[in-house]
Amino acid sequence: MEKTDVLIAGLGPVGAALGVYLARSGVKVIVVEKTIEVYPMPRAAHLDHETMRLLDLAGGAVAVAGNSQPLSSYEFRNAKGDLLLGFRPPAALADTGWPYTSMFHQPTLEIAMREALTEEPDASVRLGVSLIGYTDGPDGVTVEVEGPDGKTQIAAKYLVGCDGGQSTVRRLAGIGLDDMGFDEPWLVIDTLLKDGTERLSTIGLQHCDPARPVTSMPMAPGRHRWEFMLLDGETPEDVMTDEAIEAMIAPFADPKSLSVERRAFYRFHAVFAERWRDGHVILAGDAAHQMPPFLGQGLCSGVRDAANLSWKLAAVVRGEADQALLDSFQPEREPHVRAITEMAVAMGKIVCTQDEALAAARDADMMQKPEAARFDATPALAGLASGVIAGGGAVAPCLRGEGGARPDVLLGMRPCLVGARRADAPADVPVDGGGMAVIALDEHEGEGEAPFRALLGDAPAMLVRPDRYVFGTGEPASLLAAWSAYLKTGRAEMRAAA
Ligand SMILES: Cc1cc2nc3c(=O)[nH]c(=O)nc-3n(C[C@H](O)[C@H](O)[C@H](O)COP(=O)(O)OP(=O)(O)OC[C@H]3O[C@@H](n4cnc5c(N)ncnc54)[C@H](O)[C@@H]3O)c2cc1C
């Protein structure tokens, strides 16, 4: 029987990112994907800066950056056009080195990551092959797959279900869904702008009109996204026709100035898998959680899952960490995704109101504040609150090398000790686990090191986890000892470093 370290079911963005991270960490990976082409229907349009940084480590961000644009603002306006709520992402780059918002085209990202994965010698991609069953045993999983050559079995130390919202792995594992009770029907339309027009607007608009809630969003240059909520009693067929779509676009743009590229009906909902791990079987991305798209965070959350899981799986597979380290995956990721999902649901409730009286009360309530106070910065994303952290949890900044070099990419999925001064760094880094990198900030003056110094405060060093969360700050020797101990014991809840 064919053997591998990790079998990933599903080559969406999350399976692709996880595959690249693992393969670049020396883990043998097989990825099976039931379809041949990337998903053809409209989905993600927005990526945040943290995700761009993680996608850069998975070979996807450069393609996106070459074909995306930032939002100048994200505005929720009522039927009369009054501002209810708005966000203005800073125009400068974030401390990660990427724009706060990138409006993009999901297939561009997926194609780039597939290419990156295919180039990895430790990764094997099997398109047109579906996972149809598995048996978990004491030493790993026997996975049954079916493709053009029939059915076959593959032995893997771990199986990760990155197989999307309808996850077969989740169903086979008997894992139920916790439903947050949000469930709204929307038609999603991607359009191509004619005559070389790059954009209709730089503003992402939620038109909170009870007569028809509408989303209007720039995507990659030359494309524009429209989303129309179905009204009570309407069926998808009622609104899917060219005539119906033209009529719904007409109040916002000349329908003749664009053409419909893709259309799909979705129920926007918020669900969580009850367990994200069952023995040697793990769920990530949409298989583990789904949220409505009002914050543009579903894919971003899945990529954070992939980054979180990859270094832990790699350390366990290489024998450097106890299997219990994997127990920290859900406790770290779920509160983060839940907080974002709750924010997305709250925004969805503002947008999806179809009752005129409730909409009027909403408007009166939200417009009590002066207009300027209704604008905020981009919604703040939390760091990690619990798990394999020793007093850390913030997202680490990113150095910017000369001539656009990206030292973050060279670092790969390794932990990194960042010291204020070379003189403080231990000459010999006594740590098992993925090859600890060492960066001395005094050797990187003028390369964006100031945010690191702000996070360091008076501490001489910080340890950054491979997924770019700060593990802790303190004396280099005690940070290294704490990191080494955590990997060996796999204890999930940590105290502050000594
Ligand atoms: C309208 C809309 C707008 C959105 N906007 C945003 C946004 O702006 N920003 C954002 O971050 N997110 C957004 N999202 C969410 C985002 O698209 C998803 O979270 C993301 O695509 C999930 O990626 P994934 O890899 O987990 O799953 P998927 O992309 O669904 O990939 C799963 C893959 O698994 C394969 N598969 C399934 N079953 C099997 C099997 N048995 N064997 C083998 N392969 C299998 C499927 O063919 C598929 O390729 C949006 C979603 C929608 C619907």
The ligand as a MOL file (V3000), in Angstrom:
LIG
                    3D

  0  0  0     0  0            999 V3000
M  V30 BEGIN CTAB
M  V30 COUNTS 53 58 0 0 0
M  V30 BEGIN ATOM
M  V30 1 C -20.1200 34.4810 -1.7750 0
M  V30 2 C -18.9040 34.2090 -0.9500 0
M  V30 3 C -18.0170 35.2320 -0.7030 0
M  V30 4 C -16.8880 35.0060 0.0700 0
M  V30 5 N -16.0280 36.0300 0.2990 0
M  V30 6 C -14.9240 35.8230 1.0330 0
M  V30 7 C -13.9720 36.8630 1.1870 0
M  V30 8 O -14.1250 37.9620 0.6500 0
M  V30 9 N -12.8520 36.6020 1.9410 0
M  V30 10 C -12.6440 35.3980 2.5230 0
M  V30 11 O -11.6240 35.2240 3.2210 0
M  V30 12 N -13.5200 34.3690 2.3500 0
M  V30 13 C -14.6340 34.5460 1.6130 0
M  V30 14 N -15.4930 33.5110 1.3790 0
M  V30 15 C -15.2040 32.1830 1.9480 0
M  V30 16 C -14.1520 31.3970 1.1550 0
M  V30 17 O -14.4520 31.3470 -0.2010 0
M  V30 18 C -14.0510 29.9930 1.7390 0
M  V30 19 O -13.9050 30.1040 3.1470 0
M  V30 20 C -12.8610 29.2370 1.1890 0
M  V30 21 O -12.9750 29.0200 -0.1820 0
M  V30 22 C -12.7430 27.8790 1.9050 0
M  V30 23 O -11.6160 27.2140 1.4430 0
M  V30 24 P -11.4210 25.6580 1.7420 0
M  V30 25 O -10.1310 25.3020 1.0880 0
M  V30 26 O -11.6120 25.3890 3.1860 0
M  V30 27 O -12.6560 24.9480 1.0360 0
M  V30 28 P -13.0430 24.9130 -0.5120 0
M  V30 29 O -12.5360 26.0960 -1.2220 0
M  V30 30 O -14.5030 24.6300 -0.5570 0
M  V30 31 O -12.2470 23.6660 -1.0720 0
M  V30 32 C -12.6130 22.3390 -0.7370 0
M  V30 33 C -12.1080 21.4330 -1.8430 0
M  V30 34 O -12.3120 20.0740 -1.4410 0
M  V30 35 C -12.7260 19.3350 -2.5680 0
M  V30 36 N -13.4060 18.1240 -2.0840 0
M  V30 37 C -14.6180 18.0530 -1.4920 0
M  V30 38 N -14.8850 16.7780 -1.1390 0
M  V30 39 C -13.8120 16.0320 -1.5080 0
M  V30 40 C -13.4900 14.6550 -1.4000 0
M  V30 41 N -14.3360 13.7670 -0.8400 0
M  V30 42 N -12.3020 14.2180 -1.8910 0
M  V30 43 C -11.4460 15.0990 -2.4650 0
M  V30 44 N -11.7000 16.4130 -2.5980 0
M  V30 45 C -12.8700 16.8800 -2.1080 0
M  V30 46 C -13.6120 20.2860 -3.3340 0
M  V30 47 O -13.7370 19.9130 -4.6960 0
M  V30 48 C -12.8570 21.6030 -3.1480 0
M  V30 49 O -11.9350 21.8360 -4.1880 0
M  V30 50 C -16.6360 33.7120 0.6030 0
M  V30 51 C -17.5320 32.6680 0.3390 0
M  V30 52 C -18.6460 32.9100 -0.4320 0
M  V30 53 C -19.5750 31.7720 -0.7110 0
M  V30 END ATOM
M  V30 BEGIN BOND
M  V30 1 1 1 2
M  V30 2 1 2 3
M  V30 3 2 2 52
M  V30 4 2 3 4
M  V30 5 1 4 5
M  V30 6 1 4 50
M  V30 7 2 5 6
M  V30 8 1 6 7
M  V30 9 1 6 13
M  V30 10 2 7 8
M  V30 11 1 7 9
M  V30 12 1 9 10
M  V30 13 2 10 11
M  V30 14 1 10 12
M  V30 15 2 12 13
M  V30 16 1 13 14
M  V30 17 1 14 15
M  V30 18 1 14 50
M  V30 19 1 15 16
M  V30 20 1 16 17
M  V30 21 1 16 18
M  V30 22 1 18 19
M  V30 23 1 18 20
M  V30 24 1 20 21
M  V30 25 1 20 22
M  V30 26 1 22 23
M  V30 27 1 23 24
M  V30 28 2 24 25
M  V30 29 1 24 26
M  V30 30 1 24 27
M  V30 31 1 27 28
M  V30 32 2 28 29
M  V30 33 1 28 30
M  V30 34 1 28 31
M  V30 35 1 31 32
M  V30 36 1 32 33
M  V30 37 1 33 34
M  V30 38 1 33 48
M  V30 39 1 34 35
M  V30 40 1 35 36
M  V30 41 1 35 46
M  V30 42 1 36 37
M  V30 43 1 36 45
M  V30 44 2 37 38
M  V30 45 1 38 39
M  V30 46 1 39 40
M  V30 47 2 39 45
M  V30 48 1 40 41
M  V30 49 2 40 42
M  V30 50 1 42 43
M  V30 51 2 43 44
M  V30 52 1 44 45
M  V30 53 1 46 47
M  V30 54 1 46 48
M  V30 55 1 48 49
M  V30 56 2 50 51
M  V30 57 1 51 52
M  V30 58 1 52 53
M  V30 END BOND
M  V30 END CTAB
M  END
